Amino acid sequence: MNMVLFLSDVAGSEILLILLFVLIFFGSKSIPNLARTLGKTIHQIKNASEDLQQEIKQSGLDMKKDMNFSEVFRDTSKAITDPIEANIYEMDNVINAPSNVQSYEGPKKIETEVKPDQQLDGEA
């Protein structure tokens, strides 16, 4: 893909000039070997790139397996809820425990009947 982008920026006359320089520097007999070597090198780089991408993906999957987030969440929630549930259980036992102490009903209301013709002490 990068090769296509590179060639789209190069005009036809520039390609001819590059080919002329290659012909002058390497000679006509060594150009096929040079092209073959260049093709093999590009193929090896492409394969190495694909292998590297596969290795990165595989290591990511392995890390995900090792992390096992559901187990971490379960352990964390258990560590948080266990003390709370223990306190609730203890409070429930205290509240519902039978008690020998009589319950306090509050102050008793003393009712006295005052007749309209009676006067209370201190009234004139």
C-alpha positions as CSV (number, residue, x, y, z in Angstrom):
1,M,0.0,0.0,0.0
2,N,2.9,2.4,0.8
3,M,4.4,1.5,-2.5
4,V,1.2,2.6,-4.3
5,L,1.3,5.9,-2.5
6,F,4.9,6.4,-3.4
7,L,4.3,5.6,-7.1
8,S,1.4,8.0,-7.3
9,D,3.7,10.9,-6.4
10,V,6.3,9.9,-9.0
11,A,5.7,11.0,-12.6
12,G,6.5,8.8,-15.7
13,S,9.7,10.7,-16.6
14,E,11.0,10.4,-13.0
15,I,10.5,6.6,-13.2
16,L,12.5,6.5,-16.4
17,L,15.3,8.5,-14.8
18,I,15.4,6.1,-11.8
19,L,15.5,3.1,-14.1
20,L,18.4,4.7,-16.0
21,F,20.4,5.3,-12.8
22,V,19.8,1.7,-11.7
23,L,20.9,0.4,-15.1
24,I,24.1,2.5,-15.0
25,F,25.0,1.7,-11.4
26,F,24.2,-2.1,-11.4
27,G,24.4,-3.1,-15.1
28,S,21.9,-5.0,-17.2
29,K,23.1,-8.4,-16.0
30,S,22.6,-7.8,-12.3
31,I,19.1,-6.1,-12.4
32,P,17.1,-9.4,-12.5
33,N,19.0,-10.7,-9.4
34,L,18.6,-7.3,-7.7
35,A,14.8,-7.4,-8.4
36,R,14.5,-10.9,-7.1
37,T,16.4,-10.1,-4.0
38,L,14.3,-7.0,-3.5
39,G,11.1,-9.0,-4.0
40,K,12.2,-11.7,-1.5
41,T,13.1,-9.0,1.1
42,I,9.7,-7.3,0.7
43,H,8.0,-10.7,1.1
44,Q,10.1,-11.5,4.3
45,I,9.3,-8.1,5.8
46,K,5.6,-8.6,5.1
47,N,5.6,-12.1,6.7
48,A,7.5,-10.8,9.7
49,S,5.0,-8.0,10.1
50,E,2.1,-10.5,10.0
51,D,3.9,-12.7,12.5
52,L,4.4,-9.8,14.8
53,Q,0.8,-8.8,14.6
54,Q,-0.3,-12.3,15.4
55,E,2.1,-12.5,18.4
56,I,0.7,-9.2,19.8
57,K,-2.9,-10.4,19.4
58,Q,-2.0,-13.8,21.0
59,S,-0.3,-12.1,24.0
60,G,-3.3,-9.9,24.5
61,L,-5.6,-12.9,24.6
62,D,-3.2,-14.6,27.0
63,M,-3.2,-11.6,29.3
64,K,-7.0,-11.4,29.2
65,K,-7.2,-15.1,30.3
66,D,-4.7,-14.6,33.1
67,M,-6.5,-11.5,34.4
68,N,-9.9,-13.3,34.7
69,F,-11.8,-10.2,35.7
70,S,-14.9,-12.0,36.9
71,E,-12.9,-13.8,39.6
72,V,-11.4,-10.5,40.7
73,F,-14.8,-8.8,40.9
74,R,-16.2,-11.7,42.8
75,D,-13.4,-11.7,45.4
76,T,-13.6,-7.9,45.8
77,S,-17.4,-7.9,46.3
78,K,-17.0,-10.7,48.8
79,A,-14.4,-8.8,50.7
80,I,-16.7,-5.8,50.9
81,T,-20.0,-7.6,51.6
82,D,-18.8,-10.1,54.2
83,P,-18.1,-7.6,57.0
84,I,-21.4,-5.8,56.3
85,E,-23.4,-9.0,56.4
86,A,-21.7,-10.0,59.6
87,N,-22.7,-6.7,61.2
88,I,-26.2,-7.1,60.0
89,Y,-26.4,-10.6,61.4
90,E,-25.1,-9.4,64.7
91,M,-27.5,-6.5,64.9
92,D,-30.4,-8.8,64.0
93,N,-29.5,-11.2,66.8
94,V,-29.3,-8.3,69.3
95,I,-32.7,-6.9,68.1
96,N,-34.5,-10.3,68.0
97,A,-32.9,-11.8,71.1
98,P,-35.4,-12.7,73.9
99,S,-35.1,-10.3,76.8
100,N,-35.8,-10.8,80.5
101,V,-36.2,-7.1,80.9
102,Q,-39.7,-5.8,80.8
103,S,-40.3,-3.2,78.2
104,Y,-40.7,0.3,79.2
105,E,-44.1,1.7,78.2
106,G,-43.5,5.3,79.1
107,P,-45.0,7.5,81.8
108,K,-48.4,6.4,83.0
109,K,-51.1,9.0,82.6
110,I,-52.9,9.6,85.9
111,E,-56.4,10.7,85.2
112,T,-58.3,12.6,87.8
113,E,-61.8,13.7,87.2
114,V,-62.5,17.3,88.1
115,K,-66.1,18.2,88.5
116,P,-67.2,21.6,87.4
117,D,-68.4,22.7,90.8
118,Q,-65.2,21.6,92.5
119,Q,-62.3,24.0,92.9
120,L,-58.8,22.9,92.8
121,D,-56.4,24.0,95.5
122,G,-55.1,27.4,94.8
123,E,-58.0,28.5,92.7
124,A,-60.0,31.3,94.0
